[in-house]
Amino acid sequence: MKTRLKEFRLHAGLTQQQLAERVHVSSRTIISIEKEQYSPSLMLAYRLAEVFGTTVEELCCLRENREREDEQYDL
């Protein structure tokens, strides 16, 4: 799943480790989300959005991801 996590993290001046500590996960989890290799749980997405003062929809590009999925299934 595409996210804007790296963009938000860099803008906030946080390292992957610092962000991981704030949301109680490993830095490996943050790395995997940024590389689109892992989709965060709803609770983790909410925690991440709170750190950056944004919404889950904005952080996780939900509209764009839904459109990608719809194209995949010809919806």
mmCIF file of the N, C-alpha and C atoms, coordinates in Angstrom:
data_MODEL
# 
_entry.id   MODEL 
# 
loop_
_atom_site.group_PDB 
_atom_site.id 
_atom_site.type_symbol 
_atom_site.label_atom_id 
_atom_site.label_alt_id 
_atom_site.label_comp_id 
_atom_site.label_asym_id 
_atom_site.label_entity_id 
_atom_site.label_seq_id 
_atom_site.pdbx_PDB_ins_code 
_atom_site.Cartn_x 
_atom_site.Cartn_y 
_atom_site.Cartn_z 
_atom_site.occupancy 
_atom_site.B_iso_or_equiv 
_atom_site.pdbx_formal_charge 
_atom_site.auth_seq_id 
_atom_site.auth_comp_id 
_atom_site.auth_asym_id 
_atom_site.auth_atom_id 
_atom_site.pdbx_PDB_model_num 
ATOM 1   N N  . MET A 1 1  ? 0.845   -1.170 0.000   1.00 0.00 ? 1  MET A N  1 
ATOM 2   C CA . MET A 1 1  ? 0.000   0.000  0.000   1.00 0.00 ? 1  MET A CA 1 
ATOM 3   C C  . MET A 1 1  ? 0.898   1.244  0.000   1.00 0.00 ? 1  MET A C  1 
ATOM 4   N N  . LYS A 1 2  ? 0.548   2.167  -0.851  1.00 0.00 ? 2  LYS A N  1 
ATOM 5   C CA . LYS A 1 2  ? 1.275   3.427  -0.920  1.00 0.00 ? 2  LYS A CA 1 
ATOM 6   C C  . LYS A 1 2  ? 0.897   4.296  0.274   1.00 0.00 ? 2  LYS A C  1 
ATOM 7   N N  . THR A 1 3  ? 1.911   4.936  0.874   1.00 0.00 ? 3  THR A N  1 
ATOM 8   C CA . THR A 1 3  ? 1.669   5.907  1.945   1.00 0.00 ? 3  THR A CA 1 
ATOM 9   C C  . THR A 1 3  ? 2.552   7.129  1.704   1.00 0.00 ? 3  THR A C  1 
ATOM 10  N N  . ARG A 1 4  ? 2.288   8.160  2.461   1.00 0.00 ? 4  ARG A N  1 
ATOM 11  C CA . ARG A 1 4  ? 3.123   9.365  2.427   1.00 0.00 ? 4  ARG A CA 1 
ATOM 12  C C  . ARG A 1 4  ? 3.984   9.433  3.684   1.00 0.00 ? 4  ARG A C  1 
ATOM 13  N N  . LEU A 1 5  ? 4.192   8.279  4.320   1.00 0.00 ? 5  LEU A N  1 
ATOM 14  C CA . LEU A 1 5  ? 4.890   8.234  5.595   1.00 0.00 ? 5  LEU A CA 1 
ATOM 15  C C  . LEU A 1 5  ? 6.286   8.845  5.513   1.00 0.00 ? 5  LEU A C  1 
ATOM 16  N N  . LYS A 1 6  ? 7.066   8.453  4.530   1.00 0.00 ? 6  LYS A N  1 
ATOM 17  C CA . LYS A 1 6  ? 8.426   8.976  4.429   1.00 0.00 ? 6  LYS A CA 1 
ATOM 18  C C  . LYS A 1 6  ? 8.408   10.491 4.244   1.00 0.00 ? 6  LYS A C  1 
ATOM 19  N N  . GLU A 1 7  ? 7.515   10.967 3.403   1.00 0.00 ? 7  GLU A N  1 
ATOM 20  C CA . GLU A 1 7  ? 7.383   12.413 3.168   1.00 0.00 ? 7  GLU A CA 1 
ATOM 21  C C  . GLU A 1 7  ? 7.084   13.150 4.474   1.00 0.00 ? 7  GLU A C  1 
ATOM 22  N N  . PHE A 1 8  ? 6.103   12.662 5.216   1.00 0.00 ? 8  PHE A N  1 
ATOM 23  C CA . PHE A 1 8  ? 5.736   13.292 6.487   1.00 0.00 ? 8  PHE A CA 1 
ATOM 24  C C  . PHE A 1 8  ? 6.874   13.188 7.493   1.00 0.00 ? 8  PHE A C  1 
ATOM 25  N N  . ARG A 1 9  ? 7.529   12.028 7.554   1.00 0.00 ? 9  ARG A N  1 
ATOM 26  C CA . ARG A 1 9  ? 8.610   11.818 8.518   1.00 0.00 ? 9  ARG A CA 1 
ATOM 27  C C  . ARG A 1 9  ? 9.777   12.766 8.243   1.00 0.00 ? 9  ARG A C  1 
ATOM 28  N N  . LEU A 1 10 ? 10.173  12.860 6.980   1.00 0.00 ? 10 LEU A N  1 
ATOM 29  C CA . LEU A 1 10 ? 11.288  13.737 6.633   1.00 0.00 ? 10 LEU A CA 1 
ATOM 30  C C  . LEU A 1 10 ? 10.950  15.203 6.900   1.00 0.00 ? 10 LEU A C  1 
ATOM 31  N N  . HIS A 1 11 ? 9.722   15.588 6.572   1.00 0.00 ? 11 HIS A N  1 
ATOM 32  C CA . HIS A 1 11 ? 9.282   16.969 6.817   1.00 0.00 ? 11 HIS A CA 1 
ATOM 33  C C  . HIS A 1 11 ? 9.337   17.302 8.314   1.00 0.00 ? 11 HIS A C  1 
ATOM 34  N N  . ALA A 1 12 ? 9.045   16.309 9.148   1.00 0.00 ? 12 ALA A N  1 
ATOM 35  C CA . ALA A 1 12 ? 9.063   16.511 10.602  1.00 0.00 ? 12 ALA A CA 1 
ATOM 36  C C  . ALA A 1 12 ? 10.473  16.404 11.173  1.00 0.00 ? 12 ALA A C  1 
ATOM 37  N N  . GLY A 1 13 ? 11.428  16.002 10.352  1.00 0.00 ? 13 GLY A N  1 
ATOM 38  C CA . GLY A 1 13 ? 12.805  15.882 10.815  1.00 0.00 ? 13 GLY A CA 1 
ATOM 39  C C  . GLY A 1 13 ? 13.046  14.706 11.736  1.00 0.00 ? 13 GLY A C  1 
ATOM 40  N N  . LEU A 1 14 ? 12.272  13.646 11.550  1.00 0.00 ? 14 LEU A N  1 
ATOM 41  C CA . LEU A 1 14 ? 12.399  12.454 12.391  1.00 0.00 ? 14 LEU A CA 1 
ATOM 42  C C  . LEU A 1 14 ? 13.159  11.350 11.667  1.00 0.00 ? 14 LEU A C  1 
ATOM 43  N N  . THR A 1 15 ? 13.929  10.590 12.415  1.00 0.00 ? 15 THR A N  1 
ATOM 44  C CA . THR A 1 15 ? 14.536  9.379  11.862  1.00 0.00 ? 15 THR A CA 1 
ATOM 45  C C  . THR A 1 15 ? 13.499  8.260  11.925  1.00 0.00 ? 15 THR A C  1 
ATOM 46  N N  . GLN A 1 16 ? 13.770  7.186  11.226  1.00 0.00 ? 16 GLN A N  1 
ATOM 47  C CA . GLN A 1 16 ? 12.866  6.038  11.288  1.00 0.00 ? 16 GLN A CA 1 
ATOM 48  C C  . GLN A 1 16 ? 12.802  5.499  12.716  1.00 0.00 ? 16 GLN A C  1 
ATOM 49  N N  . GLN A 1 17 ? 13.931  5.484  13.396  1.00 0.00 ? 17 GLN A N  1 
ATOM 50  C CA . GLN A 1 17 ? 13.973  5.003  14.778  1.00 0.00 ? 17 GLN A CA 1 
ATOM 51  C C  . GLN A 1 17 ? 13.155  5.893  15.710  1.00 0.00 ? 17 GLN A C  1 
ATOM 52  N N  . GLN A 1 18 ? 13.291  7.197  15.565  1.00 0.00 ? 18 GLN A N  1 
ATOM 53  C CA . GLN A 1 18 ? 12.533  8.125  16.417  1.00 0.00 ? 18 GLN A CA 1 
ATOM 54  C C  . GLN A 1 18 ? 11.035  7.952  16.206  1.00 0.00 ? 18 GLN A C  1 
ATOM 55  N N  . LEU A 1 19 ? 10.623  7.831  14.956  1.00 0.00 ? 19 LEU A N  1 
ATOM 56  C CA . LEU A 1 19 ? 9.198   7.639  14.674  1.00 0.00 ? 19 LEU A CA 1 
ATOM 57  C C  . LEU A 1 19 ? 8.724   6.310  15.243  1.00 0.00 ? 19 LEU A C  1 
ATOM 58  N N  . ALA A 1 20 ? 9.506   5.278  15.057  1.00 0.00 ? 20 ALA A N  1 
ATOM 59  C CA . ALA A 1 20 ? 9.146   3.952  15.573  1.00 0.00 ? 20 ALA A CA 1 
ATOM 60  C C  . ALA A 1 20 ? 8.921   3.998  17.085  1.00 0.00 ? 20 ALA A C  1 
ATOM 61  N N  . GLU A 1 21 ? 9.810   4.672  17.779  1.00 0.00 ? 21 GLU A N  1 
ATOM 62  C CA . GLU A 1 21 ? 9.676   4.786  19.237  1.00 0.00 ? 21 GLU A CA 1 
ATOM 63  C C  . GLU A 1 21 ? 8.401   5.523  19.626  1.00 0.00 ? 21 GLU A C  1 
ATOM 64  N N  . ARG A 1 22 ? 8.042   6.539  18.866  1.00 0.00 ? 22 ARG A N  1 
ATOM 65  C CA . ARG A 1 22 ? 6.822   7.309  19.185  1.00 0.00 ? 22 ARG A CA 1 
ATOM 66  C C  . ARG A 1 22 ? 5.551   6.496  19.027  1.00 0.00 ? 22 ARG A C  1 
ATOM 67  N N  . VAL A 1 23 ? 5.565   5.533  18.097  1.00 0.00 ? 23 VAL A N  1 
ATOM 68  C CA . VAL A 1 23 ? 4.340   4.758  17.845  1.00 0.00 ? 23 VAL A CA 1 
ATOM 69  C C  . VAL A 1 23 ? 4.464   3.307  18.314  1.00 0.00 ? 23 VAL A C  1 
ATOM 70  N N  . HIS A 1 24 ? 5.541   3.009  19.060  1.00 0.00 ? 24 HIS A N  1 
ATOM 71  C CA . HIS A 1 24 ? 5.709   1.711  19.724  1.00 0.00 ? 24 HIS A CA 1 
ATOM 72  C C  . HIS A 1 24 ? 5.836   0.532  18.759  1.00 0.00 ? 24 HIS A C  1 
ATOM 73  N N  . VAL A 1 25 ? 6.644   0.716  17.717  1.00 0.00 ? 25 VAL A N  1 
ATOM 74  C CA . VAL A 1 25 ? 6.960   -0.379 16.796  1.00 0.00 ? 25 VAL A CA 1 
ATOM 75  C C  . VAL A 1 25 ? 8.466   -0.378 16.556  1.00 0.00 ? 25 VAL A C  1 
ATOM 76  N N  . SER A 1 26 ? 8.948   -1.344 15.800  1.00 0.00 ? 26 SER A N  1 
ATOM 77  C CA . SER A 1 26 ? 10.373  -1.379 15.478  1.00 0.00 ? 26 SER A CA 1 
ATOM 78  C C  . SER A 1 26 ? 10.658  -0.476 14.275  1.00 0.00 ? 26 SER A C  1 
ATOM 79  N N  . SER A 1 27 ? 11.904  -0.071 14.156  1.00 0.00 ? 27 SER A N  1 
ATOM 80  C CA . SER A 1 27 ? 12.274  0.735  12.992  1.00 0.00 ? 27 SER A CA 1 
ATOM 81  C C  . SER A 1 27 ? 12.085  -0.081 11.716  1.00 0.00 ? 27 SER A C  1 
ATOM 82  N N  . ARG A 1 28 ? 12.214  -1.395 11.805  1.00 0.00 ? 28 ARG A N  1 
ATOM 83  C CA . ARG A 1 28 ? 12.004  -2.281 10.653  1.00 0.00 ? 28 ARG A CA 1 
ATOM 84  C C  . ARG A 1 28 ? 10.560  -2.138 10.136  1.00 0.00 ? 28 ARG A C  1 
ATOM 85  N N  . THR A 1 29 ? 9.608   -1.969 11.022  1.00 0.00 ? 29 THR A N  1 
ATOM 86  C CA . THR A 1 29 ? 8.211   -1.773 10.616  1.00 0.00 ? 29 THR A CA 1 
ATOM 87  C C  . THR A 1 29 ? 8.067   -0.483 9.825   1.00 0.00 ? 29 THR A C  1 
ATOM 88  N N  . ILE A 1 30 ? 8.676   0.589  10.305  1.00 0.00 ? 30 ILE A N  1 
ATOM 89  C CA . ILE A 1 30 ? 8.616   1.875  9.599   1.00 0.00 ? 30 ILE A CA 1 
ATOM 90  C C  . ILE A 1 30 ? 9.255   1.737  8.220   1.00 0.00 ? 30 ILE A C  1 
ATOM 91  N N  . ILE A 1 31 ? 10.410  1.100  8.160   1.00 0.00 ? 31 ILE A N  1 
ATOM 92  C CA . ILE A 1 31 ? 11.107  0.885  6.888   1.00 0.00 ? 31 ILE A CA 1 
ATOM 93  C C  . ILE A 1 31 ? 10.212  0.116  5.921   1.00 0.00 ? 31 ILE A C  1 
ATOM 94  N N  . SER A 1 32 ? 9.580   -0.944 6.399   1.00 0.00 ? 32 SER A N  1 
ATOM 95  C CA . SER A 1 32 ? 8.734   -1.776 5.547   1.00 0.00 ? 32 SER A CA 1 
ATOM 96  C C  . SER A 1 32 ? 7.510   -1.015 5.032   1.00 0.00 ? 32 SER A C  1 
ATOM 97  N N  . ILE A 1 33 ? 6.934   -0.166 5.869   1.00 0.00 ? 33 ILE A N  1 
ATOM 98  C CA . ILE A 1 33 ? 5.793   0.644  5.431   1.00 0.00 ? 33 ILE A CA 1 
ATOM 99  C C  . ILE A 1 33 ? 6.254   1.619  4.353   1.00 0.00 ? 33 ILE A C  1 
ATOM 100 N N  . GLU A 1 34 ? 7.384   2.274  4.586   1.00 0.00 ? 34 GLU A N  1 
ATOM 101 C CA . GLU A 1 34 ? 7.892   3.245  3.617   1.00 0.00 ? 34 GLU A CA 1 
ATOM 102 C C  . GLU A 1 34 ? 8.229   2.600  2.277   1.00 0.00 ? 34 GLU A C  1 
ATOM 103 N N  . LYS A 1 35 ? 8.639   1.345  2.282   1.00 0.00 ? 35 LYS A N  1 
ATOM 104 C CA . LYS A 1 35 ? 8.979   0.635  1.041   1.00 0.00 ? 35 LYS A CA 1 
ATOM 105 C C  . LYS A 1 35 ? 7.772   -0.058 0.405   1.00 0.00 ? 35 LYS A C  1 
ATOM 106 N N  . GLU A 1 36 ? 6.585   0.182  0.984   1.00 0.00 ? 36 GLU A N  1 
ATOM 107 C CA . GLU A 1 36 ? 5.331   -0.425 0.506   1.00 0.00 ? 36 GLU A CA 1 
ATOM 108 C C  . GLU A 1 36 ? 5.375   -1.948 0.573   1.00 0.00 ? 36 GLU A C  1 
ATOM 109 N N  . GLN A 1 37 ? 6.110   -2.472 1.545   1.00 0.00 ? 37 GLN A N  1 
ATOM 110 C CA . GLN A 1 37 ? 6.201   -3.916 1.735   1.00 0.00 ? 37 GLN A CA 1 
ATOM 111 C C  . GLN A 1 37 ? 5.283   -4.392 2.857   1.00 0.00 ? 37 GLN A C  1 
ATOM 112 N N  . TYR A 1 38 ? 4.695   -3.449 3.579   1.00 0.00 ? 38 TYR A N  1 
ATOM 113 C CA . TYR A 1 38 ? 3.855   -3.781 4.724   1.00 0.00 ? 38 TYR A CA 1 
ATOM 114 C C  . TYR A 1 38 ? 2.774   -2.721 4.847   1.00 0.00 ? 38 TYR A C  1 
ATOM 115 N N  . SER A 1 39 ? 1.552   -3.157 5.079   1.00 0.00 ? 39 SER A N  1 
ATOM 116 C CA . SER A 1 39 ? 0.440   -2.233 5.298   1.00 0.00 ? 39 SER A CA 1 
ATOM 117 C C  . SER A 1 39 ? 0.187   -2.138 6.798   1.00 0.00 ? 39 SER A C  1 
ATOM 118 N N  . PRO A 1 40 ? 0.179   -0.932 7.339   1.00 0.00 ? 40 PRO A N  1 
ATOM 119 C CA . PRO A 1 40 ? -0.019  -0.799 8.785   1.00 0.00 ? 40 PRO A CA 1 
ATOM 120 C C  . PRO A 1 40 ? -1.435  -1.180 9.195   1.00 0.00 ? 40 PRO A C  1 
ATOM 121 N N  . SER A 1 41 ? -1.554  -1.666 10.420  1.00 0.00 ? 41 SER A N  1 
ATOM 122 C CA . SER A 1 41 ? -2.880  -1.921 10.980  1.00 0.00 ? 41 SER A CA 1 
ATOM 123 C C  . SER A 1 41 ? -3.607  -0.586 11.103  1.00 0.00 ? 41 SER A C  1 
ATOM 124 N N  . LEU A 1 42 ? -4.887  -0.650 11.301  1.00 0.00 ? 42 LEU A N  1 
ATOM 125 C CA . LEU A 1 42 ? -5.669  0.577  11.467  1.00 0.00 ? 42 LEU A CA 1 
ATOM 126 C C  . LEU A 1 42 ? -5.168  1.374  12.671  1.00 0.00 ? 42 LEU A C  1 
ATOM 127 N N  . MET A 1 43 ? -4.878  0.700  13.774  1.00 0.00 ? 43 MET A N  1 
ATOM 128 C CA . MET A 1 43 ? -4.412  1.399  14.971  1.00 0.00 ? 43 MET A CA 1 
ATOM 129 C C  . MET A 1 43 ? -3.050  2.044  14.729  1.00 0.00 ? 43 MET A C  1 
ATOM 130 N N  . LEU A 1 44 ? -2.146  1.348  14.054  1.00 0.00 ? 44 LEU A N  1 
ATOM 131 C CA . LEU A 1 44 ? -0.840  1.933  13.768  1.00 0.00 ? 44 LEU A CA 1 
ATOM 132 C C  . LEU A 1 44 ? -0.988  3.118  12.819  1.00 0.00 ? 44 LEU A C  1 
ATOM 133 N N  . ALA A 1 45 ? -1.824  2.986  11.814  1.00 0.00 ? 45 ALA A N  1 
ATOM 134 C CA . ALA A 1 45 ? -2.052  4.103  10.892  1.00 0.00 ? 45 ALA A CA 1 
ATOM 135 C C  . ALA A 1 45 ? -2.597  5.309  11.651  1.00 0.00 ? 45 ALA A C  1 
ATOM 136 N N  . TYR A 1 46 ? -3.491  5.064  12.587  1.00 0.00 ? 46 TYR A N  1 
ATOM 137 C CA . TYR A 1 46 ? -4.051  6.150  13.400  1.00 0.00 ? 46 TYR A CA 1 
ATOM 138 C C  . TYR A 1 46 ? -2.966  6.810  14.249  1.00 0.00 ? 46 TYR A C  1 
ATOM 139 N N  . ARG A 1 47 ? -2.118  6.002  14.882  1.00 0.00 ? 47 ARG A N  1 
ATOM 140 C CA . ARG A 1 47 ? -1.029  6.540  15.709  1.00 0.00 ? 47 ARG A CA 1 
ATOM 141 C C  . ARG A 1 47 ? -0.075  7.390  14.858  1.00 0.00 ? 47 ARG A C  1 
ATOM 142 N N  . LEU A 1 48 ? 0.260   6.883  13.682  1.00 0.00 ? 48 LEU A N  1 
ATOM 143 C CA . LEU A 1 48 ? 1.156   7.614  12.781  1.00 0.00 ? 48 LEU A CA 1 
ATOM 144 C C  . LEU A 1 48 ? 0.533   8.941  12.358  1.00 0.00 ? 48 LEU A C  1 
ATOM 145 N N  . ALA A 1 49 ? -0.739  8.903  11.992  1.00 0.00 ? 49 ALA A N  1 
ATOM 146 C CA . ALA A 1 49 ? -1.428  10.127 11.577  1.00 0.00 ? 49 ALA A CA 1 
ATOM 147 C C  . ALA A 1 49 ? -1.440  11.152 12.712  1.00 0.00 ? 49 ALA A C  1 
ATOM 148 N N  . GLU A 1 50 ? -1.645  10.680 13.930  1.00 0.00 ? 50 GLU A N  1 
ATOM 149 C CA . GLU A 1 50 ? -1.651  11.583 15.084  1.00 0.00 ? 50 GLU A CA 1 
ATOM 150 C C  . GLU A 1 50 ? -0.300  12.277 15.262  1.00 0.00 ? 50 GLU A C  1 
ATOM 151 N N  . VAL A 1 51 ? 0.781   11.542 15.068  1.00 0.00 ? 51 VAL A N  1 
ATOM 152 C CA . VAL A 1 51 ? 2.128   12.120 15.202  1.00 0.00 ? 51 VAL A CA 1 
ATOM 153 C C  . VAL A 1 51 ? 2.282   13.317 14.273  1.00 0.00 ? 51 VAL A C  1 
ATOM 154 N N  . PHE A 1 52 ? 1.732   13.195 13.062  1.00 0.00 ? 52 PHE A N  1 
ATOM 155 C CA . PHE A 1 52 ? 1.918   14.237 12.051  1.00 0.00 ? 52 PHE A CA 1 
ATOM 156 C C  . PHE A 1 52 ? 0.753   15.210 11.954  1.00 0.00 ? 52 PHE A C  1 
ATOM 157 N N  . GLY A 1 53 ? -0.248  15.050 12.793  1.00 0.00 ? 53 GLY A N  1 
ATOM 158 C CA . GLY A 1 53 ? -1.379  15.970 12.778  1.00 0.00 ? 53 GLY A CA 1 
ATOM 159 C C  . GLY A 1 53 ? -2.159  15.916 11.482  1.00 0.00 ? 53 GLY A C  1 
ATOM 160 N N  . THR A 1 54 ? -2.317  14.722 10.946  1.00 0.00 ? 54 THR A N  1 
ATOM 161 C CA . THR A 1 54 ? -3.055  14.548 9.703   1.00 0.00 ? 54 THR A CA 1 
ATOM 162 C C  . THR A 1 54 ? -4.064  13.419 9.876   1.00 0.00 ? 54 THR A C  1 
ATOM 163 N N  . THR A 1 55 ? -4.741  13.060 8.816   1.00 0.00 ? 55 THR A N  1 
ATOM 164 C CA . THR A 1 55 ? -5.723  11.980 8.872   1.00 0.00 ? 55 THR A CA 1 
ATOM 165 C C  . THR A 1 55 ? -5.123  10.688 8.321   1.00 0.00 ? 55 THR A C  1 
ATOM 166 N N  . VAL A 1 56 ? -5.734  9.581  8.689   1.00 0.00 ? 56 VAL A N  1 
ATOM 167 C CA . VAL A 1 56 ? -5.328  8.283  8.145   1.00 0.00 ? 56 VAL A CA 1 
ATOM 168 C C  . VAL A 1 56 ? -5.514  8.294  6.628   1.00 0.00 ? 56 VAL A C  1 
ATOM 169 N N  . GLU A 1 57 ? -6.609  8.880  6.170   1.00 0.00 ? 57 GLU A N  1 
ATOM 170 C CA . GLU A 1 57 ? -6.892  8.945  4.735   1.00 0.00 ? 57 GLU A CA 1 
ATOM 171 C C  . GLU A 1 57 ? -5.766  9.642  3.978   1.00 0.00 ? 57 GLU A C  1 
ATOM 172 N N  . GLU A 1 58 ? -5.295  10.744 4.518   1.00 0.00 ? 58 GLU A N  1 
ATOM 173 C CA . GLU A 1 58 ? -4.227  11.514 3.868   1.00 0.00 ? 58 GLU A CA 1 
ATOM 174 C C  . GLU A 1 58 ? -2.888  10.783 3.952   1.00 0.00 ? 58 GLU A C  1 
ATOM 175 N N  . LEU A 1 59 ? -2.554  10.295 5.124   1.00 0.00 ? 59 LEU A N  1 
ATOM 176 C CA . LEU A 1 59 ? -1.276  9.617  5.327   1.00 0.00 ? 59 LEU A CA 1 
ATOM 177 C C  . LEU A 1 59 ? -1.169  8.352  4.476   1.00 0.00 ? 59 LEU A C  1 
ATOM 178 N N  . CYS A 1 60 ? -2.253  7.612  4.399   1.00 0.00 ? 60 CYS A N  1 
ATOM 179 C CA . CYS A 1 60 ? -2.229  6.314  3.712   1.00 0.00 ? 60 CYS A CA 1 
ATOM 180 C C  . CYS A 1 60 ? -2.740  6.370  2.277   1.00 0.00 ? 60 CYS A C  1 
ATOM 181 N N  . CYS A 1 61 ? -2.948  7.571  1.750   1.00 0.00 ? 61 CYS A N  1 
ATOM 182 C CA . CYS A 1 61 ? -3.380  7.726  0.350   1.00 0.00 ? 61 CYS A CA 1 
ATOM 183 C C  . CYS A 1 61 ? -4.560  6.810  0.034   1.00 0.00 ? 61 CYS A C  1 
ATOM 184 N N  . LEU A 1 62 ? -5.562  6.801  0.909   1.00 0.00 ? 62 LEU A N  1 
ATOM 185 C CA . LEU A 1 62 ? -6.645  5.829  0.769   1.00 0.00 ? 62 LEU A CA 1 
ATOM 186 C C  . LEU A 1 62 ? -7.410  5.946  -0.538  1.00 0.00 ? 62 LEU A C  1 
ATOM 187 N N  . ARG A 1 63 ? -7.672  7.154  -0.991  1.00 0.00 ? 63 ARG A N  1 
ATOM 188 C CA . ARG A 1 63 ? -8.395  7.308  -2.254  1.00 0.00 ? 63 ARG A CA 1 
ATOM 189 C C  . ARG A 1 63 ? -7.580  6.715  -3.409  1.00 0.00 ? 63 ARG A C  1 
ATOM 190 N N  . GLU A 1 64 ? -6.301  7.069  -3.463  1.00 0.00 ? 64 GLU A N  1 
ATOM 191 C CA . GLU A 1 64 ? -5.435  6.564  -4.536  1.00 0.00 ? 64 GLU A CA 1 
ATOM 192 C C  . GLU A 1 64 ? -5.290  5.038  -4.467  1.00 0.00 ? 64 GLU A C  1 
ATOM 193 N N  . ASN A 1 65 ? -5.145  4.499  -3.278  1.00 0.00 ? 65 ASN A N  1 
ATOM 194 C CA . ASN A 1 65 ? -5.021  3.047  -3.134  1.00 0.00 ? 65 ASN A CA 1 
ATOM 195 C C  . ASN A 1 65 ? -6.311  2.334  -3.532  1.00 0.00 ? 65 ASN A C  1 
ATOM 196 N N  . ARG A 1 66 ? -7.456  2.939  -3.201  1.00 0.00 ? 66 ARG A N  1 
ATOM 197 C CA . ARG A 1 66 ? -8.732  2.342  -3.598  1.00 0.00 ? 66 ARG A CA 1 
ATOM 198 C C  . ARG A 1 66 ? -8.869  2.344  -5.117  1.00 0.00 ? 66 ARG A C  1 
ATOM 199 N N  . GLU A 1 67 ? -8.479  3.451  -5.758  1.00 0.00 ? 67 GLU A N  1 
ATOM 200 C CA . GLU A 1 67 ? -8.552  3.530  -7.218  1.00 0.00 ? 67 GLU A CA 1 
ATOM 201 C C  . GLU A 1 67 ? -7.642  2.493  -7.873  1.00 0.00 ? 67 GLU A C  1 
ATOM 202 N N  . ARG A 1 68 ? -6.446  2.314  -7.331  1.00 0.00 ? 68 ARG A N  1 
ATOM 203 C CA . ARG A 1 68 ? -5.535  1.274  -7.829  1.00 0.00 ? 68 ARG A CA 1 
ATOM 204 C C  . ARG A 1 68 ? -6.163  -0.109 -7.734  1.00 0.00 ? 68 ARG A C  1 
ATOM 205 N N  . GLU A 1 69 ? -6.775  -0.364 -6.581  1.00 0.00 ? 69 GLU A N  1 
ATOM 206 C CA . GLU A 1 69 ? -7.409  -1.672 -6.369  1.00 0.00 ? 69 GLU A CA 1 
ATOM 207 C C  . GLU A 1 69 ? -8.602  -1.849 -7.294  1.00 0.00 ? 69 GLU A C  1 
ATOM 208 N N  . ASP A 1 70 ? -9.397  -0.796 -7.476  1.00 0.00 ? 70 ASP A N  1 
ATOM 209 C CA . ASP A 1 70 ? -10.547 -0.882 -8.377  1.00 0.00 ? 70 ASP A CA 1 
ATOM 210 C C  . ASP A 1 70 ? -10.096 -1.201 -9.801  1.00 0.00 ? 70 ASP A C  1 
ATOM 211 N N  . GLU A 1 71 ? -9.014  -0.588 -10.235 1.00 0.00 ? 71 GLU A N  1 
ATOM 212 C CA . GLU A 1 71 ? -8.488  -0.863 -11.580 1.00 0.00 ? 71 GLU A CA 1 
ATOM 213 C C  . GLU A 1 71 ? -8.052  -2.322 -11.704 1.00 0.00 ? 71 GLU A C  1 
ATOM 214 N N  . GLN A 1 72 ? -7.470  -2.826 -10.633 1.00 0.00 ? 72 GLN A N  1 
ATOM 215 C CA . GLN A 1 72 ? -6.999  -4.211 -10.622 1.00 0.00 ? 72 GLN A CA 1 
ATOM 216 C C  . GLN A 1 72 ? -8.168  -5.180 -10.830 1.00 0.00 ? 72 GLN A C  1 
ATOM 217 N N  . TYR A 1 73 ? -9.301  -4.840 -10.274 1.00 0.00 ? 73 TYR A N  1 
ATOM 218 C CA . TYR A 1 73 ? -10.471 -5.718 -10.345 1.00 0.00 ? 73 TYR A CA 1 
ATOM 219 C C  . TYR A 1 73 ? -11.511 -5.241 -11.345 1.00 0.00 ? 73 TYR A C  1 
ATOM 220 N N  . ASP A 1 74 ? -11.136 -4.284 -12.182 1.00 0.00 ? 74 ASP A N  1 
ATOM 221 C CA . ASP A 1 74 ? -12.036 -3.725 -13.193 1.00 0.00 ? 74 ASP A CA 1 
ATOM 222 C C  . ASP A 1 74 ? -13.361 -3.271 -12.617 1.00 0.00 ? 74 ASP A C  1 
ATOM 223 N N  . LEU A 1 75 ? -13.302 -2.538 -11.512 1.00 0.00 ? 75 LEU A N  1 
ATOM 224 C CA . LEU A 1 75 ? -14.531 -2.035 -10.867 1.00 0.00 ? 75 LEU A CA 1 
ATOM 225 C C  . LEU A 1 75 ? -14.843 -0.639 -11.337 1.00 0.00 ? 75 LEU A C  1 
# 
